[in-house]
Amino acid sequence: MSPKAPKEDFSDANIEVSPPKDYAAGLGGVFHSMEPALKNMGVARTAKLMLKINHKDGFDCMSCAWPDPGHRKIAEFCENGGKAVTWEATPLKVPRSFWKEHSLTSLEDKTEYWLGMQGRITEPVYKPKGQDHYEPVSWDRAFGIIADQLNGLEHANEASFYTSGRASNEAAFMYQLFARVLGTNNLPDCSNMCHESTGTAMQYSVGIGKSTIAYDDFLESDLIIIMGQNPGTNHPRMLTALQEAKKNGAKVVAINPLPEAGLIGYKDPQSVKGYVGKPIEIADQFLKIRLGGDMALLQAISKRVLEAEKRNPGKVLDHDFIARHCDGFEAFEAHMSQVDDREVEQATGLSTAEIDEIANRYINSERVIIAWAMGITQHRKGVDTIKEIINLLLLRGNMGKPGAGASPVRGHSNVQGDRTMGVWEQMPDSFLDALGKEFNFEPPRDHGVDAVHGIRALDEGKIKVWMGLGGNLLGAISDTNLAESAMRKTKLSVQFSTKLNRSHVITGEEAIILPVLGRTEIDVQLSGPQYVTVEDSVCAVHASHGQVKAISDQMRSEIAVVGGIAHATLGDKYGIDWLAMIDDYDVIRDHISRVVPGCENYNEKTRRRDGFVLPNGPRDERRFETETGKARISVNELEHIDCPPGRLLLQTMRSHDQFNTTIYSLNDRYRGIKNGRSVIFIHPEDLAELGLADGQTVDIFSEWKNEPDRVLRGFRTVAFPTARGCAAAYFPEANVLVPLDSTAIGSNTPVSKAIVIRIEPSNTPVGVGRPVTV
C-alpha cells in the first residue's frame, strides 16, 4: 500500500503520559525504526537502503555526525537513522494540486509534523508578490527570478546565504564561492545556533574548533565524561561505542539536568543479549546538575586536582606536558584557589560528596575523554564553560594521547564539513587568499552576518534576499515571532528543500522552493554517476553514494541548483565555469584540493575505501596553533543566573522521535510522552511549591530584561525527575520563549538552555494555543 498524506492536522488534545524508560534501544529500537520504513517504503526499497546506510560503498546517514567504526556491522544505523532514511526516501510526493488547494495563510497554522508528512517536493514552485499561493514554474524561470533579484541589489550584502549542516562538502564549497564572488560574506549556518560556542572556545584554547580524538579513542579511554548530551536520542550509535568502552574497563560519568534513558541503560539491538538480557549500565555516576552549573562544576573539579597535586607533588599534574605545551597555568592556579565550594554547590545543586567522587575519578584515570553537546554550548557562558573543559583536560595531559581528548559531538551530519569548506561569515584571510588565487578574484574581507545577526538585519530591512541551502531556519532560530516577522520583510526568500517545513510558509514578498535530491538518491550528471563527500565529528572525510532512483526527474542535486543559480546570476564572470562543476563533481574537488587546507589530492583521497582523516594539530602531534603557539589554560569568571523566587530555568530539547526541527512522530517514548508535544517537564516538588498539579494546563511566560513577556499557552505539566528549579520543553515549539538578543558571550549562540520562566494556570486547551508576545 502506498503511503498517503494526512488531510487533517494533528492535535495534542489527547496526550498520554507514562513513566519514563530506564534503558534505550533493544527490540523497541528495532521495531520503531523498521515499522515506519516497511510501511512507507516497502520491503525491497527498505532493504536496499538500510543495508547501505553508513557503509563504505553506501551513503552517509543524514541524521547525525557520529563517526563510523573501522569495522561496519550489517545494520550500521540507529533507530533515528532508519527514520531519517524513511523520511527522505518515501515515494510519497506533494501533488501539484496541493499548491492550489492550500494558501500560505491556511498553512500558517499547520504543525511542522503535518507539513513534513505531505511528502517530497518534486518541482520548483514560486510565490509571486501579492499572491497567497505557490505555483509550479520551470527551473529556468526560477533561476531567472533569483538572478534578477540578486543582480538588482544595491550591494551584495543585501543578500544572505544560509546553510544547513546536511549539505555535502561539494555543495557547500560551491555555495560559499558563489556568495563571495557575488561580493558578500553573509554565510550564516546552523552551527551558529548549536556548536559555535565550541569553535570559539577551542580555537582560542587549542587552535582548532574540532574534536581532538578519533573513534577508537573511546575504546582506549579509562574515563568518559558526557556533559549536556543525550546520546540515546540524538546520537544513538554512540551508545555502542560506550558499551564497547565499558567492556574494556572504562567508566562513564553523565552530567545532565534530566536523567536520560540512554545514559541509564542500553540494550544492543544487534546482540542476542539486547533482547533477552538485562540492559548494560552506562553511567557509573550520574550528576543531576542545575541548568547553567557546568562551569562551576568544572572549576570545582580543577580545584580538587590542584589540591591533590599539593598533597602528592609530582603525582597528579602532568608537569612535562604543561611546561612543554601550555601557558597560563600560574594565573589559572591562583584563580582556582579562590573557588568557593558553597557557591559551587548553589550553582550546581550537587553535594560535596558528588563533586569529590567525580574529581577522584578524574584524578585516578590516565586517559580521559570529555564529550559535550548543546547542553553546554547554548548558555550565556557556554564559551567559557568549554574553555574550562579544555583546562581540566590539559592539567593531566589528556590531549594528543590515545584514549584522551575533547569530543564535541556534532548533531547535523556535515555541519563540520560545511565549515571546513568555507561556510562561515568569518573565514580567515588565509582561506580567502587561497580562494581568490584559485578563481582569480578578490573575496570580500568584512565579516558577514551569522544566524542571529542575520535575523536582526532582516528585521531592520538591510537584507533583501535570503537564500537557504536546506534546513529550516525559522523553525530552528530563537524568538520565533520576531524571526517570522523579519522574514516577511524580504523581497525574496529561496529554499533548497526535500520536504515542506515552516520556512516555506513564512516568506518574503516573493518566494521560491527548489526541490533537491537527498543523500539516498542516485545523482547522474553529464559525466556519469556522481558521489559527494562529508566530514564527521572526528574529522574523517568519506564519500557518499546515493542508492535509489529519485521519484521525480524534476528534482536536482544541490550542486546542480547552486551552479544553476550562479551561472544565471554571474555568467562566466572571472572565468568561473559553473556548468563544468555541475557536469563533473571531480572539477569541484580539484578546486577544493587547492583551496582547503588538508584536502590536497582530494579526488584521490575521497576515492579510498576508508576515505581519509583531516590533519589535527592537538590530536596528531600536540601542536597548538593559537596566538601563543601553545595550548592556553585560561582564567574565566563565574556568572550566576538570576532566577527570582517563583521562577524556573527552562531548557529546550528534542523529543526522541525528532531530528532537529524534523518531527518523525508525536511520541517521546523514552520520557513517557505519547500523542503530543505541548508539555513542560517539572520536578514534582517544584510543581508543589508553585501551587500546580501534575497534568495541569498552564501558560509559560519567559521574562527578559524590560521586554514584553513571550508566552506559550496551553501546555500540560508533566512531573519529571529533573534537577530542582529547572524545567524542559520541546524545541522548536519553545523557541518563541528565547529572546533574539539572549546569546552566548563570544559566540552569539542563542541561550536556549537557561530561560527564566514563570508558569500560570491556563484556560487554553492543550495544544491549541499559538506562541505570542504580550
ZAVEXVEX-808064 format. One record per residue (C-alpha): residue number from 1; x, y, z; residue in three letters. Coordinates in steps of 0.05 Angstrom, whole numbers. Layout:
N
NUM  X  Y  Z  Ala
...
This chain:
774
1  0  0  0  Met
2  28  68  -19  Ser
3  34  120  37  Pro
4  -17  175  39  Lys
5  -10  246  65  Ala
6  -56  265  123  Pro
7  -112  314  106  Lys
8  -124  339  176  Glu
9  -71  366  223  Asp
10  -53  332  288  Phe
11  -77  354  357  Ser
12  -43  349  424  Asp
13  -110  344  459  Ala
14  -101  270  475  Asn
15  -31  270  504  Ile
16  -16  208  545  Glu
17  38  206  599  Val
18  71  144  627  Ser
19  133  132  669  Pro
20  199  145  633  Pro
21  242  87  608  Lys
22  306  65  642  Asp
23  342  39  581  Tyr
24  349  54  506  Ala
25  347  13  442  Ala
26  334  -62  447  Gly
27  275  -93  410  Leu
28  236  -28  415  Gly
29  290  9  377  Gly
30  288  -42  321  Val
31  212  -41  317  Phe
32  205  34  318  His
33  258  41  264  Ser
34  235  -13  216  Met
35  159  -9  224  Glu
36  153  60  190  Pro
37  205  41  138  Ala
38  167  -21  116  Leu
39  101  14  119  Lys
40  123  74  77  Asn
41  176  45  30  Met
42  161  -29  24  Gly
43  208  -88  35  Val
44  253  -81  -26  Ala
45  266  -6  -20  Arg
46  276  -13  55  Thr
47  326  -70  48  Ala
48  365  -34  -7  Lys
49  374  29  34  Leu
50  382  1  105  Met
51  438  -46  83  Leu
52  477  12  51  Lys
53  470  66  104  Ile
54  538  85  133  Asn
55  573  31  93  His
56  637  44  55  Lys
57  604  35  -12  Asp
58  538  65  10  Gly
59  512  133  33  Phe
60  525  173  95  Asp
61  468  178  145  Cys
62  436  246  146  Met
63  413  242  219  Ser
64  477  258  257  Cys
65  553  266  250  Ala
66  572  207  294  Trp
67  636  175  266  Pro
68  636  106  234  Asp
69  677  49  265  Pro
70  731  16  222  Gly
71  692  -50  221  His
72  619  -39  200  Arg
73  562  -83  222  Lys
74  509  -107  172  Ile
75  460  -57  201  Ala
76  504  4  214  Glu
77  450  52  234  Phe
78  408  71  295  Cys
79  334  78  305  Glu
80  332  152  286  Asn
81  378  139  227  Gly
82  327  90  200  Gly
83  272  141  210  Lys
84  313  194  174  Ala
85  321  149  114  Val
86  247  134  113  Thr
87  230  207  119  Trp
88  274  225  59  Glu
89  265  165  14  Ala
90  190  160  18  Thr
91  156  152  -50  Pro
92  102  200  -27  Leu
93  100  264  -69  Lys
94  69  332  -56  Val
95  19  333  -114  Pro
96  13  394  -160  Arg
97  -58  403  -134  Ser
98  -31  417  -64  Phe
99  -8  486  -83  Trp
100  -76  506  -109  Lys
101  -113  476  -50  Glu
102  -71  507  4  His
103  -57  582  11  Ser
104  2  604  52  Leu
105  -47  635  101  Thr
106  -81  568  111  Ser
107  -13  534  122  Leu
108  9  582  177  Glu
109  -29  543  230  Asp
110  -3  475  208  Lys
111  46  438  251  Thr
112  116  420  229  Glu
113  96  347  234  Tyr
114  37  356  186  Trp
115  78  396  136  Leu
116  132  343  133  Gly
117  81  287  125  Met
118  57  315  59  Gln
119  114  281  21  Gly
120  172  301  -24  Arg
121  172  366  -62  Ile
122  184  347  -135  Thr
123  181  411  -176  Glu
124  202  484  -168  Pro
125  147  529  -142  Val
126  142  604  -139  Tyr
127  100  652  -97  Lys
128  93  718  -136  Pro
129  89  785  -100  Lys
130  18  798  -74  Gly
131  -3  726  -82  Gln
132  -20  676  -27  Asp
133  -5  611  -65  His
134  56  578  -94  Tyr
135  52  558  -167  Glu
136  96  509  -206  Pro
137  149  541  -250  Val
138  206  515  -294  Ser
139  277  512  -268  Trp
140  299  566  -318  Asp
141  243  611  -294  Arg
142  262  600  -221  Ala
143  336  614  -235  Phe
144  317  676  -275  Gly
145  276  705  -218  Ile
146  332  694  -168  Ile
147  385  723  -215  Ala
148  343  785  -228  Asp
149  334  798  -153  Gln
150  407  787  -137  Leu
151  432  830  -195  Asn
152  383  884  -175  Gly
153  411  894  -105  Leu
154  448  958  -89  Glu
155  504  917  -59  His
156  518  844  -46  Ala
157  510  850  30  Asn
158  435  857  18  Glu
159  435  782  6  Ala
160  448  727  56  Ser
161  463  653  43  Phe
162  442  606  99  Tyr
163  466  534  100  Thr
164  441  471  133  Ser
165  492  422  161  Gly
166  466  367  115  Arg
167  495  398  51  Ala
168  553  360  21  Ser
169  624  387  20  Asn
170  619  399  -55  Glu
171  554  437  -50  Ala
172  579  478  9  Ala
173  643  496  -27  Phe
174  605  520  -89  Met
175  555  557  -46  Tyr
176  606  598  -8  Gln
177  644  611  -72  Leu
178  581  638  -105  Phe
179  567  684  -45  Ala
180  638  711  -44  Arg
181  642  721  -119  Val
182  577  759  -113  Leu
183  612  801  -60  Gly
184  588  781  10  Thr
185  610  741  70  Asn
186  538  735  94  Asn
187  543  659  104  Leu
188  505  641  168  Pro
189  494  568  182  Asp
190  462  521  232  Cys
191  527  516  271  Ser
192  514  589  293  Asn
193  456  562  334  Met
194  488  499  364  Cys
195  564  489  366  His
196  590  559  352  Glu
197  610  564  426  Ser
198  653  502  416  Thr
199  690  530  357  Gly
200  702  597  392  Thr
201  728  566  456  Ala
202  771  511  425  Met
203  801  556  372  Gln
204  824  601  429  Tyr
205  848  545  474  Ser
206  879  493  427  Val
207  879  526  358  Gly
208  825  483  326  Ile
209  750  482  335  Gly
210  742  407  325  Lys
211  746  342  364  Ser
212  816  322  386  Thr
213  800  248  386  Ile
214  788  191  337  Ala
215  733  139  343  Tyr
216  780  86  371  Asp
217  799  132  428  Asp
218  733  114  462  Phe
219  757  42  465  Leu
220  823  61  498  Glu
221  795  110  549  Ser
222  794  100  625  Asp
223  740  152  637  Leu
224  688  184  592  Ile
225  651  245  618  Ile
226  588  263  580  Ile
227  562  334  592  Met
228  497  365  567  Gly
229  484  310  516  Gln
230  432  256  506  Asn
231  462  202  461  Pro
232  403  155  468  Gly
233  362  202  425  Thr
234  410  248  389  Asn
235  469  202  374  His
236  445  131  389  Pro
237  505  97  355  Arg
238  548  130  409  Met
239  517  80  458  Leu
240  552  24  421  Thr
241  619  59  429  Ala
242  604  70  503  Leu
243  585  -3  512  Gln
244  650  -26  480  Glu
245  689  24  522  Ala
246  658  -4  586  Lys
247  675  -75  564  Lys
248  748  -51  561  Asn
249  744  -24  631  Gly
250  724  49  621  Ala
251  679  86  670  Lys
252  625  135  647  Val
253  600  197  683  Val
254  537  231  658  Ala
255  524  304  675  Ile
256  455  328  655  Asn
257  394  362  687  Pro
258  349  305  665  Leu
259  361  230  673  Pro
260  360  202  602  Glu
261  345  130  584  Ala
262  407  121  541  Gly
263  453  142  597  Leu
264  420  96  647  Ile
265  419  31  608  Gly
266  429  4  538  Tyr
267  407  -59  502  Lys
268  448  -71  439  Asp
269  397  -85  383  Pro
270  449  -124  344  Gln
271  464  -173  401  Ser
272  422  -231  427  Val
273  432  -203  497  Lys
274  400  -139  473  Gly
275  333  -176  470  Tyr
276  336  -226  527  Val
277  387  -198  576  Gly
278  388  -141  624  Lys
279  408  -72  599  Pro
280  482  -54  605  Ile
281  490  2  656  Glu
282  521  61  620  Ile
283  532  115  673  Ala
284  574  94  733  Asp
285  558  162  763  Gln
286  501  209  745  Phe
287  504  282  766  Leu
288  436  316  761  Lys
289  463  385  752  Ile
290  425  450  755  Arg
291  420  487  689  Leu
292  479  533  680  Gly
293  520  499  734  Gly
294  570  462  690  Asp
295  624  516  691  Met
296  622  518  768  Ala
297  628  442  770  Leu
298  688  442  723  Leu
299  724  494  764  Gln
300  709  454  828  Ala
301  740  392  797  Ile
302  801  430  773  Ser
303  809  459  843  Lys
304  809  389  872  Arg
305  860  366  820  Val
306  907  423  842  Leu
307  896  408  915  Glu
308  912  334  903  Ala
309  977  355  870  Glu
310  996  395  932  Lys
311  984  334  975  Arg
312  1022  289  927  Asn
313  1074  332  890  Pro
314  1090  306  821  Gly
315  1037  252  823  Lys
316  975  287  796  Val
317  990  342  745  Leu
318  1026  326  680  Asp
319  1082  376  693  His
320  1121  358  630  Asp
321  1060  369  585  Phe
322  1043  435  619  Ile
323  1115  460  614  Ala
324  1124  440  541  Arg
325  1055  453  512  His
326  1015  501  555  Cys
327  1015  572  580  Asp
328  972  608  632  Gly
329  979  555  686  Phe
330  1003  601  742  Glu
331  945  651  734  Ala
332  896  593  729  Phe
333  924  561  793  Glu
334  916  626  831  Ala
335  845  635  805  His
336  824  564  825  Met
337  847  575  896  Ser
338  791  627  902  Gln
339  735  580  880  Val
340  681  579  935  Asp
341  653  510  949  Asp
342  588  538  975  Arg
343  580  579  913  Glu
344  593  517  871  Val
345  540  476  909  Glu
346  489  532  899  Gln
347  504  538  825  Ala
348  504  463  811  Thr
349  454  435  861  Gly
350  505  380  875  Leu
351  533  356  941  Ser
352  606  360  961  Thr
353  608  283  961  Ala
354  583  280  889  Glu
355  636  331  866  Ile
356  690  295  905  Asp
357  671  230  871  Glu
358  678  255  800  Ile
359  742  292  818  Ala
360  772  228  846  Asn
361  751  190  783  Arg
362  786  242  741  Tyr
363  849  242  784  Ile
364  854  166  783  Asn
365  845  159  707  Ser
366  903  164  659  Glu
367  863  172  595  Arg
368  801  217  597  Val
369  752  239  544  Ile
370  702  295  556  Ile
371  643  296  507  Ala
372  590  350  503  Trp
373  535  379  460  Ala
374  483  435  463  Met
375  470  427  538  Gly
376  538  462  545  Ile
377  542  508  484  Thr
378  474  542  489  Gln
379  488  581  553  His
380  508  653  563  Arg
381  575  628  589  Lys
382  579  570  540  Gly
383  646  592  511  Val
384  678  598  579  Asp
385  649  532  602  Thr
386  682  497  543  Ile
387  747  533  559  Lys
388  741  501  629  Glu
389  732  433  596  Ile
390  797  444  560  Ile
391  831  470  623  Asn
392  813  406  660  Leu
393  838  362  604  Leu
394  904  400  599  Leu
395  920  394  673  Leu
396  934  319  666  Arg
397  957  319  594  Gly
398  892  290  567  Asn
399  905  316  497  Met
400  942  284  440  Gly
401  948  215  470  Lys
402  907  151  459  Pro
403  841  148  496  Gly
404  841  221  515  Ala
405  817  288  490  Gly
406  759  336  475  Ala
407  698  308  439  Ser
408  646  359  417  Pro
409  592  315  387  Val
410  562  350  327  Arg
411  488  339  313  Gly
412  480  353  239  His
413  512  303  192  Ser
414  560  351  155  Asn
415  558  415  194  Val
416  632  407  208  Gln
417  647  395  135  Gly
418  609  458  115  Asp
419  654  499  159  Arg
420  717  465  132  Thr
421  693  483  62  Met
422  687  557  79  Gly
423  614  565  101  Val
424  627  616  156  Trp
425  618  691  159  Glu
426  687  699  190  Gln
427  734  655  148  Met
428  808  673  159  Pro
429  848  712  108  Asp
430  890  651  92  Ser
431  828  615  65  Phe
432  803  677  27  Leu
433  873  687  -3  Asp
434  873  615  -29  Ala
435  802  622  -56  Leu
436  818  687  -91  Gly
437  881  658  -122  Lys
438  845  596  -147  Glu
439  787  635  -180  Phe
440  823  699  -198  Asn
441  781  748  -157  Phe
442  786  788  -93  Glu
443  740  758  -40  Pro
444  706  807  8  Pro
445  741  814  75  Arg
446  689  845  120  Asp
447  655  794  166  His
448  584  777  147  Gly
449  523  762  189  Val
450  512  699  230  Asp
451  442  670  240  Ala
452  422  716  298  Val
453  452  779  267  His
454  420  758  201  Gly
455  351  758  231  Ile
456  364  826  262  Arg
457  388  852  194  Ala
458  325  824  161  Leu
459  282  859  214  Asp
460  318  925  200  Glu
461  308  918  125  Gly
462  383  911  110  Lys
463  377  843  76  Ile
464  331  838  16  Lys
465  344  766  -8  Val
466  350  707  39  Trp
467  371  640  10  Met
468  372  575  48  Gly
469  412  514  25  Leu
470  370  463  63  Gly
471  348  469  135  Gly
472  291  504  169  Asn
473  317  570  196  Leu
474  250  596  222  Leu
475  239  531  259  Gly
476  308  530  288  Ala
477  323  602  306  Ile
478  305  635  372  Ser
479  249  687  382  Asp
480  201  655  333  Thr
481  153  713  326  Asn
482  207  764  313  Leu
483  243  719  264  Ala
484  179  706  224  Glu
485  162  780  223  Ser
486  232  795  198  Ala
487  229  743  142  Met
488  165  774  116  Arg
489  204  839  103  Lys
490  249  807  50  Thr
491  237  817  -24  Lys
492  254  744  -40  Leu
493  263  682  2  Ser
494  292  619  -31  Val
495  295  549  -1  Gln
496  331  486  -27  Phe
497  288  431  3  Ser
498  266  359  3  Thr
499  203  368  45  Lys
500  158  423  70  Leu
501  173  460  135  Asn
502  157  525  170  Arg
503  208  565  129  Ser
504  166  552  66  His
505  103  580  98  Val
506  131  646  125  Ile
507  162  680  64  Thr
508  186  744  33  Gly
509  145  784  -16  Glu
510  165  732  -67  Glu
511  187  661  -51  Ala
512  216  601  -86  Ile
513  223  528  -66  Ile
514  274  487  -105  Leu
515  268  411  -97  Pro
516  334  375  -87  Val
517  359  304  -84  Leu
518  373  272  -18  Gly
519  432  230  6  Arg
520  395  166  -11  Thr
521  384  183  -84  Glu
522  427  168  -145  Ile
523  458  230  -176  Asp
524  475  226  -250  Val
525  504  285  -287  Gln
526  534  294  -357  Leu
527  598  257  -340  Ser
528  560  199  -307  Gly
529  541  178  -235  Pro
530  568  225  -182  Gln
531  586  219  -108  Tyr
532  593  272  -55  Val
533  634  276  9  Thr
534  621  292  82  Val
535  662  302  145  Glu
536  642  271  212  Asp
537  653  293  284  Ser
538  725  266  286  Val
539  749  299  222  Cys
540  742  237  179  Ala
541  722  252  107  Val
542  690  199  63  His
543  647  190  1  Ala
544  571  182  0  Ser
545  537  147  -59  His
546  462  151  -70  Gly
547  427  83  -77  Gln
548  357  92  -104  Val
549  328  128  -164  Lys
550  296  195  -149  Ala
551  220  194  -150  Ile
552  218  252  -199  Ser
553  264  274  -256  Asp
554  248  346  -237  Gln
555  290  342  -174  Met
556  362  365  -180  Arg
557  424  357  -137  Ser
558  443  414  -90  Glu
559  505  423  -132  Ile
560  465  430  -196  Ala
561  419  481  -163  Val
562  476  523  -135  Val
563  513  521  -201  Gly
564  449  537  -240  Gly
565  435  599  -197  Ile
566  508  621  -201  Ala
567  510  614  -276  His
568  445  651  -285  Ala
569  468  707  -239  Thr
570  542  715  -257  Leu
571  551  681  -324  Gly
572  625  670  -337  Asp
573  649  726  -291  Lys
574  722  716  -272  Tyr
575  722  656  -320  Gly
576  690  610  -269  Ile
577  657  551  -305  Asp
578  598  535  -261  Trp
579  569  487  -312  Leu
580  633  446  -314  Ala
581  627  436  -238  Met
582  555  412  -247  Ile
583  575  364  -302  Asp
584  631  331  -263  Asp
585  640  338  -188  Tyr
586  713  320  -195  Asp
587  722  391  -221  Val
588  697  418  -154  Ile
589  742  370  -116  Arg
590  802  393  -156  Asp
591  787  464  -134  His
592  778  442  -62  Ile
593  846  408  -64  Ser
594  879  474  -80  Arg
595  839  518  -32  Val
596  822  479  32  Val
597  879  461  80  Pro
598  887  386  90  Gly
599  848  369  26  Cys
600  906  363  -22  Glu
601  894  308  -74  Asn
602  821  308  -53  Tyr
603  796  266  -111  Asn
604  846  211  -97  Glu
605  836  213  -21  Lys
606  760  211  -24  Thr
607  761  151  -71  Arg
608  797  110  -18  Arg
609  750  59  12  Arg
610  760  87  82  Asp
611  766  159  60  Gly
612  817  200  99  Phe
613  825  240  163  Val
614  840  314  162  Leu
615  902  336  200  Pro
616  890  357  272  Asn
617  948  390  308  Gly
618  928  376  381  Pro
619  910  304  366  Arg
620  966  285  318  Asp
621  1027  318  347  Glu
622  1007  361  407  Arg
623  1014  422  363  Arg
624  972  482  382  Phe
625  962  537  330  Glu
626  940  590  379  Thr
627  966  662  384  Glu
628  1019  639  433  Thr
629  1036  573  398  Gly
630  1015  534  460  Lys
631  951  507  490  Ala
632  921  562  532  Arg
633  898  548  603  Ile
634  850  605  614  Ser
635  820  644  672  Val
636  745  650  667  Asn
637  698  686  715  Glu
638  636  651  740  Leu
639  569  686  729  Glu
640  506  667  766  His
641  439  661  731  Ile
642  390  706  766  Asp
643  327  665  775  Cys
644  279  701  822  Pro
645  233  664  871  Pro
646  173  632  838  Gly
647  210  625  773  Arg
648  244  565  738  Leu
649  300  557  688  Leu
650  276  526  623  Leu
651  316  487  572  Gln
652  293  469  503  Thr
653  307  398  477  Met
654  288  347  424  Arg
655  238  291  433  Ser
656  261  221  417  His
657  224  218  350  Asp
658  257  281  324  Gln
659  318  305  285  Phe
660  330  379  292  Asn
661  263  411  271  Thr
662  240  347  234  Thr
663  186  311  274  Ile
664  180  237  259  Tyr
665  121  225  306  Ser
666  85  258  365  Leu
667  116  208  414  Asn
668  175  213  461  Asp
669  173  143  489  Arg
670  237  145  530  Tyr
671  207  203  570  Arg
672  138  171  571  Gly
673  101  220  525  Ile
674  52  197  471  Lys
675  7  234  422  Asn
676  33  305  433  Gly
677  88  355  445  Arg
678  55  411  485  Ser
679  85  391  551  Val
680  132  420  603  Ile
681  174  375  648  Phe
682  179  400  721  Ile
683  204  368  785  His
684  145  346  829  Pro
685  170  388  888  Glu
686  174  450  844  Asp
687  103  437  820  Leu
688  80  435  892  Ala
689  117  498  911  Glu
690  86  534  852  Leu
691  17  511  872  Gly
692  10  469  808  Leu
693  -11  397  797  Ala
694  16  344  751  Asp
695  -26  344  688  Gly
696  -50  416  697  Gln
697  -56  461  636  Thr
698  -12  523  641  Val
699  15  582  603  Asp
700  91  592  602  Ile
701  119  662  604  Phe
702  192  680  592  Ser
703  220  742  625  Glu
704  276  781  592  Trp
705  300  849  616  Lys
706  247  902  604  Asn
707  218  870  542  Glu
708  145  846  538  Pro
709  136  774  561  Asp
710  136  719  510  Arg
711  84  664  523  Val
712  65  594  502  Leu
713  -7  578  520  Arg
714  -40  511  533  Gly
715  17  466  557  Phe
716  9  405  602  Arg
717  53  398  663  Thr
718  90  332  670  Val
719  121  314  737  Ala
720  191  291  720  Phe
721  255  277  759  Pro
722  294  336  730  Thr
723  340  379  773  Ala
724  305  424  823  Arg
725  289  493  798  Gly
726  293  470  726  Cys
727  243  454  671  Ala
728  245  429  600  Ala
729  202  436  538  Ala
730  209  415  465  Tyr
731  247  451  410  Phe
732  224  483  364  Pro
733  158  498  399  Glu
734  192  532  458  Ala
735  238  575  414  Asn
736  188  631  419  Val
737  209  639  492  Leu
738  282  652  475  Val
739  296  727  463  Pro
740  337  740  400  Leu
741  387  782  439  Asp
742  397  729  493  Ser
743  461  698  466  Thr
744  526  667  489  Ala
745  583  714  502  Ile
746  635  708  447  Gly
747  596  661  400  Ser
748  527  694  394  Asn
749  494  626  401  Thr
750  421  631  427  Pro
751  416  616  501  Val
752  365  561  495  Ser
753  384  523  558  Lys
754  373  575  612  Ala
755  309  615  600  Ile
756  277  648  662  Val
757  203  630  661  Ile
758  142  636  704  Arg
759  83  590  699  Ile
760  9  607  708  Glu
761  -54  565  704  Pro
762  -86  569  635  Ser
763  -156  569  606  Asn
764  -129  550  538  Thr
765  -139  476  519  Pro
766  -75  437  510  Val
767  -47  441  440  Gly
768  -87  498  411  Val
769  -50  558  438  Gly
770  -6  598  390  Arg
771  60  628  413  Pro
772  52  703  424  Val
773  86  764  454  Thr
774  43  801  506  Val
